Amino acid sequence: MSKQPRSLWQETYSPPTFKPLHWGEKTKVLIIGGGIAGILTAYRLHQAGVPYILLEQGRILQGTTAHTTAKITSQHGLLYQKLLRREGMARARQYLSANEWAVGEYERLSREYPCDFRAEPHFVYSQKDENRLKREMDALAALGFEAEFCRELPLPIKTMGAVCFPHQASFHPLKFLGELARDLNIRENTHVLELQGTNAITERGGVHAEKIIVATHFPFINRHGGYFLRLYQHRSYLMALSGVKPMEGMYLDEDPLGMTFRSYKDLLLIGGGGHRTGKEGGNWAELRAFAAAHYPAAKEEYFWAAQDCMSLDQMPYIGQYGAHTEELLVASGFNKWGMTGAMIASRLLADRVMGKENEFQALFEPKGRLLRPKLILNALSSAAGLLNPSPKRCPHLGCALKWNKAEHSWDCPCHGSRFSSKGECLNNPANEDLYH
Ligand SMILES: Cc1cc2nc3c(=O)[nH]c(=O)nc-3n(C[C@H](O)[C@H](O)[C@H](O)COP(=O)(O)OP(=O)(O)OC[C@H]3O[C@@H](n4cnc5c(N)ncnc54)[C@H](O)[C@@H]3O)c2cc1C
């Protein structure tokens, strides 16, 4: 595998290792993907005594989860005013309580799995629009949530204030998930090439299961669910600085192209420079310019980048993979809020395979959630990539790849697959290398 910058989390913790699949196996539930969504779901099935196997193509916890900012919060930008308008009071309230439940669940589990868990507030600030902040405060008040409005923030930039969720948290994601994964039934270095019904085909034999959960970040099966139309990927850049006073609290710009801040021990993490994968963006150059301007004494200790799957209605897809695939389930589209999203997914999917009712099932069910104007825009953006005559094509659906100068990779602007300069697949939905 070609060298990509390793995150602070990867450099400070090594997860346990597991053997590959040893020829064919049979189980009740097969989980594909050893990121946060797959591992938390496996953990819940394990606790409930449900037979399962988790297959991971490489080593666990080296995908997007290894490159996150790891804020645990139910404050997902200024989302609640939108949810209230579009989804109505009951569903907006459910979204909030599902995420607040997830925050509490991390607090509970972190007592068992030490992970530098730190209870702290989360703030979403605006640099230009105080009215949006006020509207969010109103939406939260209508939902019965006690947010606070703050004018003074410890940031080196001018803001119009921020909406604060007081009881949120941060942690070391790999310490938490690695320790929690230690006793789970995991097979590493086992790449699922294809599904035939509820049989998973790998180079090391097959697994027959009653139910399959696809937790591969971008769902890689194209013939169901239409995820290649309902998701796109957005890339962001991060860096950890020493020599700066660590901050109390975690901060995020309401502008999706703005910055994010949190501390880990004596390091300050800053993020930004984002763009849709395959397009141009500020990348690390923007962060380095920011650090030079505002933290001239800081030293760059780690830098890394990652991308997440963005759903068109800003809520994750958790539930039945396609309209007619009762045995095939999915967890994806976390919109850069996969800490709480994956915790919710683990409970929903475990309940589902055990035939238990779950109050949040209908809210996150992928079926029927088609926002037509956004779907058309996303499809048009993909069509532009398909029609581009460039000779370098993505093996996923044939879109033209773009060279990413900052990261030396070939990136797909349609669905976000990425390949190293040697052609190794770095990010799915492509499920094979470039020169396969
Ligand atoms: C820059 C950035 C910052 C973020 N910050 C936050 C934050 O502060 N708070 C928050 O809540 N969320 C945050 N997120 C979002 C969060 O990190 C992600 O939503 C989450 O990590 C996604 O987890 P996952 O399990 O879906 O995917 P992954 O962690 O990518 O795991 C998927 C796994 O599936 C495996 N796989 C794929 N295909 C196959 C196959 N065919 N066979 C076998 N295995 C396969 C992969 O190897 C991988 O290990 C951030 C995201 C980004 C990009």
The ligand as an SDF file (V2000), in Angstrom:
LIG
                    3D

 53 58  0  0  0  0  0  0  0  0999 V2000
  -12.0500   14.8980    8.1810 C   0  0  0  0  0  0  0  0  0  0  0  0
  -13.1650   14.2480    8.9160 C   0  0  0  0  0  0  0  0  0  0  0  0
  -13.4380   14.6300   10.2220 C   0  0  0  0  0  0  0  0  0  0  0  0
  -14.4810   14.0070   10.9090 C   0  0  0  0  0  0  0  0  0  0  0  0
  -14.7390   14.3920   12.1900 N   0  0  0  0  0  0  0  0  0  0  0  0
  -15.7800   13.8430   12.8440 C   0  0  0  0  0  0  0  0  0  0  0  0
  -16.0920   14.2490   14.1700 C   0  0  0  0  0  0  0  0  0  0  0  0
  -15.4340   15.1040   14.7590 O   0  0  0  0  0  0  0  0  0  0  0  0
  -17.1650   13.6750   14.7660 N   0  0  0  0  0  0  0  0  0  0  0  0
  -17.9400   12.7460   14.1410 C   0  0  0  0  0  0  0  0  0  0  0  0
  -18.9370   12.2930   14.7130 O   0  0  0  0  0  0  0  0  0  0  0  0
  -17.6140   12.3050   12.8990 N   0  0  0  0  0  0  0  0  0  0  0  0
  -16.5760   12.8290   12.2420 C   0  0  0  0  0  0  0  0  0  0  0  0
  -16.2730   12.4030   10.9870 N   0  0  0  0  0  0  0  0  0  0  0  0
  -17.0280   11.3090   10.3940 C   0  0  0  0  0  0  0  0  0  0  0  0
  -16.5720    9.9330   10.8360 C   0  0  0  0  0  0  0  0  0  0  0  0
  -15.1740    9.9160   11.0050 O   0  0  0  0  0  0  0  0  0  0  0  0
  -17.0110    8.8880    9.7860 C   0  0  0  0  0  0  0  0  0  0  0  0
  -18.3800    9.0590    9.5130 O   0  0  0  0  0  0  0  0  0  0  0  0
  -16.7880    7.4780   10.2660 C   0  0  0  0  0  0  0  0  0  0  0  0
  -15.4600    7.3090   10.7140 O   0  0  0  0  0  0  0  0  0  0  0  0
  -17.0890    6.4880    9.1440 C   0  0  0  0  0  0  0  0  0  0  0  0
  -16.9230    5.2030    9.6640 O   0  0  0  0  0  0  0  0  0  0  0  0
  -17.2500    3.9140    8.8110 P   0  0  0  0  0  0  0  0  0  0  0  0
  -17.2030    2.7450    9.7150 O   0  0  0  0  0  0  0  0  0  0  0  0
  -18.5180    4.1440    8.0390 O   0  0  0  0  0  0  0  0  0  0  0  0
  -16.1020    3.8660    7.6870 O   0  0  0  0  0  0  0  0  0  0  0  0
  -14.5650    3.4080    7.7710 P   0  0  0  0  0  0  0  0  0  0  0  0
  -13.9360    3.8240    9.0240 O   0  0  0  0  0  0  0  0  0  0  0  0
  -13.9330    3.8990    6.5000 O   0  0  0  0  0  0  0  0  0  0  0  0
  -14.6450    1.8320    7.7560 O   0  0  0  0  0  0  0  0  0  0  0  0
  -15.0410    1.0980    6.6180 C   0  0  0  0  0  0  0  0  0  0  0  0
  -14.2040   -0.1820    6.5960 C   0  0  0  0  0  0  0  0  0  0  0  0
  -14.7310   -1.0530    5.5860 O   0  0  0  0  0  0  0  0  0  0  0  0
  -13.6260   -1.7330    4.9890 C   0  0  0  0  0  0  0  0  0  0  0  0
  -14.0770   -2.2220    3.6770 N   0  0  0  0  0  0  0  0  0  0  0  0
  -14.4600   -1.4680    2.6250 C   0  0  0  0  0  0  0  0  0  0  0  0
  -14.8030   -2.2620    1.5860 N   0  0  0  0  0  0  0  0  0  0  0  0
  -14.6340   -3.5510    1.9980 C   0  0  0  0  0  0  0  0  0  0  0  0
  -14.7990   -4.8210    1.3750 C   0  0  0  0  0  0  0  0  0  0  0  0
  -15.2500   -4.9130    0.1090 N   0  0  0  0  0  0  0  0  0  0  0  0
  -14.5130   -5.9440    2.0940 N   0  0  0  0  0  0  0  0  0  0  0  0
  -14.0880   -5.8520    3.3820 C   0  0  0  0  0  0  0  0  0  0  0  0
  -13.8970   -4.6650    4.0290 N   0  0  0  0  0  0  0  0  0  0  0  0
  -14.1670   -3.5310    3.3410 C   0  0  0  0  0  0  0  0  0  0  0  0
  -12.5540   -0.6430    4.9050 C   0  0  0  0  0  0  0  0  0  0  0  0
  -11.2660   -1.2060    4.7560 O   0  0  0  0  0  0  0  0  0  0  0  0
  -12.7410    0.0840    6.2330 C   0  0  0  0  0  0  0  0  0  0  0  0
  -11.9080   -0.4500    7.2360 O   0  0  0  0  0  0  0  0  0  0  0  0
  -15.2490   13.0040   10.2750 C   0  0  0  0  0  0  0  0  0  0  0  0
  -14.9610   12.6300    8.9610 C   0  0  0  0  0  0  0  0  0  0  0  0
  -13.9420   13.2460    8.2900 C   0  0  0  0  0  0  0  0  0  0  0  0
  -13.6680   12.8390    6.8790 C   0  0  0  0  0  0  0  0  0  0  0  0
  1  2  1  0
  2  3  1  0
  2 52  2  0
  3  4  2  0
  4  5  1  0
  4 50  1  0
  5  6  2  0
  6  7  1  0
  6 13  1  0
  7  8  2  0
  7  9  1  0
  9 10  1  0
 10 11  2  0
 10 12  1  0
 12 13  2  0
 13 14  1  0
 14 15  1  0
 14 50  1  0
 15 16  1  0
 16 17  1  0
 16 18  1  0
 18 19  1  0
 18 20  1  0
 20 21  1  0
 20 22  1  0
 22 23  1  0
 23 24  1  0
 24 25  2  0
 24 26  1  0
 24 27  1  0
 27 28  1  0
 28 29  2  0
 28 30  1  0
 28 31  1  0
 31 32  1  0
 32 33  1  0
 33 34  1  0
 33 48  1  0
 34 35  1  0
 35 36  1  0
 35 46  1  0
 36 37  1  0
 36 45  1  0
 37 38  2  0
 38 39  1  0
 39 40  1  0
 39 45  2  0
 40 41  1  0
 40 42  2  0
 42 43  1  0
 43 44  2  0
 44 45  1  0
 46 47  1  0
 46 48  1  0
 48 49  1  0
 50 51  2  0
 51 52  1  0
 52 53  1  0
M  END
$$$$
